[in-house]
Amino acid sequence: RRSVIPSSRTPHSNPEYQQEAGRVRVAVRLRPRNLEDRISDSDFADIVELQPELKRLKLRKNNWSSESYRFDEVFTETASQNRVYQVVAKPVVESVLSGYNGTVMAYGQTGTGKTYTVGSLGNDDASERGIMVRALEDILSTTSTAFDSVEVSYLQLYMESIQDLLAPEKINIPIHEDSKTGEVSLPGASVVRIKDLDHFLQLLQIGEANRHAANTKLNTESSRSHAILMVFVRRSVQENATDEITSQEKTFRADLSVRSGVPVVRKSKLLIVDLAGSERIDKSGSEGHLLEEAKFINLSLTSLGKCINALAENSPHIPVRDSKLTRLLRDSFGGSARTSLIVMIGLSAQHYAETTSTIMFGQRAMRIVNMVKLKEE
Ligand code: ADP
């Protein structure tokens, strides 16, 4: 006998876990200085000082004063891709393997290393692989190909339209929200069952090429769209198997009163999101398509910011319905789902305003204690 459990909807009796799951984990990563920074900033002192041992970042306000901000982790420019993965994404991946939904998101100005951190394929050097590849590597090595399944959809969200990066002819894919379970799905998007890591790497490469082609056709930059990888994990677990049972798993089983010896199928979903560049688009002088773009381009990003502010302020109204991005995140962000945000910054003094706004975005996300509301709205 099998019981299929939409596990992310399971309420938790363990308050410690609930709090841990409800809080967004926020890390900051500083991109190494590039040649352009070095040339343009030769006269400027650094605007941020990292204190990784204190998990703090000092932002220079002016020549005389600076302000300190605390994060869950602060990565200096020498942090490896592996370390970033282990700290930011691995806990979310483990939670997904235990049957909970989860989200990992990268936020920041264009050029600060979001795509490098999240989507790098590491074609020439595996140590450069980003979060998407490392997550799949972990998921595939933990699941059994015979009994479990790992499937992916890869999408681009541009001007409130969802495009399939694995089947570029599919555009304007509608979002379906199950009124009973609250489960969010994209029935029109292609879902590919992953055979092994090479298969996944090929798909990512195809997705990247399609993204490039679609954006050339639309005459826009990839930095203006969000790239979203959805990973659907389905695992069969023998209840009497005692290996790898974590305390989280025990709580999960206790919650469900699962009886020993009954095989359980666990379904969960991981979203890995490379957000559009957070820089403001100058609306002045834009006409036609560009003006339209300026209005809609960051609707999803603005809406994400509004939801984060509302959650941080414990507001009774969380405007999740305002954009496609927040609707997509609805069942994977908050409640029992685990969420990690990595905010990306550079050192260039000419981007002081954008850097400050990125740090503030991260700080507001740090204040979110209970995200259960995201589901209630
Ligand atoms: P974004 O996606 O935020 O626009 P990218 O990921 O494209 O930024 O990064 C901009 C450039 O900086 C790329 O050439 C990328 O390879 C490089 N880069 C970013 N972060 C790092 C890093 N930690 N180490 C080495 N190169 C990096």
Residues whose N, C-alpha, C, O or C-beta is under 5 A from the ligand:
A	BS01	ADP	R31 P32 E77 Q109 T110 G111 T112 G113 K114 T115 Y116 T117
